[in-house]
Amino acid sequence: MRNRRTLLALGTAVVVLAGGAAGAVMWRSAPSAKAPAAVTAPEPPRPARVQEVSLQAIVQRMTLAGVVAPRIETNLGFRVAGKIVAREVDVGARVVAGQVLARLDPNDLKLARDNAAAALVATEAEEARARADLERYAGLRGSAAYVAQTYDQRLSTANAAKARLDQARAQLATAENNLGYADLVADAPGVITGLTMEVGQVVSAGQQVTRLARTEELEILVNIPEQRLGFVSEAKDVAFDLWAQPGRTFKARLRELAPAADPATRTYAARFSLIERPPVAALGMTASLIIERRSDEKVAELPMTAIFQQGPAPAVWVVDRASGTVSLRPITVLRWRDDTAVISAGLSDGDLVVTAGVHKLNPGQRVTPRPAVNTSLATRSADG
């Protein structure tokens, strides 16, 4: 019984001592809760990669493969029928104006010329006799032997003889021309691009026997896809270079555009005249035609990492040069590219735009601009 009382007394003492200690702790901690809060240090400016906006005109570019072709390529043939007795050129031969390309057997043409000459002599004699008869009968005017009706008949006979004389002279000139047509000559300087004749072959008048490409004026022949027809027809700046002479460009001008598409390729043939002619230009050479079109609209091009997308409208962070703070500015994106965006509204020349870490910025936050590689609006292909 005594032990039980002793244990109870000891427990009560422990409780009293614990309560006193807790009170002391609370008494000492209370003044510390009323101490003033520590002052937070201002956040240092954050480094930010920026790019200066440069507004430039939109330049669209399209490159097409073409070939050097002559503006005029003529199919030549004899103007008279006959048998070919000589062929003076081969495919690829360069000829000058007046050079003989082939010859016909002239014997039949000479006989025709001689026949026309003989007919002319006979007609001249008839005309001279008829004119003399008319003059003699006219001398009888006023005498009893003069009859007006007879005079009219002789006048008609003389006029008919004169007409037959003119006809005979024309026939002789035609026969002489035909004899000259026995030689097929080049009517302009150029290159022989085709032959369909051999010695001994009999040809008809006008039948094609050779093809002559004139080299005095060359062009670039290209095929335009139908979806780029409007782009080509409106382009003003056209240049080309030759694979045989890389690194040098020359000016060209659209001369002819086919009104209908080729039924097989569904492309439109276009011919561009050479304003500047390369010294090494030759028929059939491969050329790259470069067509550019500039727009009056000014745009900027920024990397995709600069675009801050919050809601439906895109925006960018613009750095104030004086205070170094950033503000969010909405923009209008003209088109999206693989790694850049073309901005048509919302920015001005010289603006500093943050191009990295845009989703970690807040309005009014100070940054330290770090220049990035300036990406100007590069020349783009017409597809973009």
C-alpha positions, 0 to 999 in steps of 0.5 A: 500500500505504501509502495503504491502511494509512493509511485503515485506521488512520483508521477504527479511530480513528473507531470508538474515538472513537464508542464513547467518546462513547456511553459518555459519554452512557450514563454521564450518562443513567444517573443521570437514570433513577433520579430520583424520578417527578413527583407527579400533580395531583388531577383537579378536580371535573367540572361535572355537570348534575343534577336533584333527584328528586321522587316524585309520585303517578301521574295519568292523564288522558283528554280526550273530546269530548261534547255537552250533552244533556238527561237527559230528552227526551220524545216527546209525542203526543195521548192521543186521536185527532182532527184537528189544528186549531192548532199553537202552537210551532215547533222551538227554542221554549222552553216552560213547564209547562202551555203549550199546544203544539197543539190538536185539533178538539174537536167530536166530543169534546164530543158524547161528553161530552154523550152521557155526561152524558145517560146519567148523568141517565137512570141516576140516574133509574133508580137513584132509582126502584129505590131507592124501590121497595126502600124501599117494599117493605121497609116491608111487612115483617111483613105478609101482602103481604111475600114474601122472594123479592120483596124479594131481587129488588128489592134486586138491582135497586136494587144493579144500578141503583147500579152502572150509576150509578157506571159512568155517572159514570165514563164522564162523567169519561172523556169530560171528560178526553178533551175536555181531552186535545184540548189538547197541553200541556207537562208540564215546562219545556224546548225543542221539539227536533222536530215531526212535525205540521201543521195539518189532519193527523189523528193517532191516540191516542199518535202522536208529534207533537213532542219536548220536551227538558227543560232542568231537568237537563242532562248531557254525552253522550260515546262511550267507546272500548272500550279505555278503558271500565275507565278511565272506569268507575273514575274519580272526578275528572271535569270539563268545559269548554265551547267556548263558555266556554273557560278555566273548568272545572266538575265532573261525575259519571258517571251512566249507562254503556251496557251494550253497544257501539254496533254502528256505532261500537263505542263505549259511550255514557256520560252525565255529570251536571252537578254544577256548571252553567255559566251559558251551557250550552245543548243541543247545545253542544260540551264537553271532558270531562276524566277523571283517575285518581290512583294511590297509587304514588309515582314519579319522572320523569327525562329519558332522558339520565339513564339509564345502561344497562350490561347488562340493568338500567338505572341512574342516577348519584346525587351524594352531597351531602356529598362531591360524589362519584357512585355508580351506583344500579340503578333500576326503570323503570315505563314509557318515554316519548318523552323521559323515563322513569318510575322506580318503584323505586331513588330517594328524595325529594331524591336528586340525579341526573346528567342529562347525560354519564352515560357519561363518569363513573366511580364515586367521581368528584367532580362540581360539581352544576349545577342543571337544569330540574326536570321533575316528573311531569306529568299524562299522557294515559291512553294513556301 
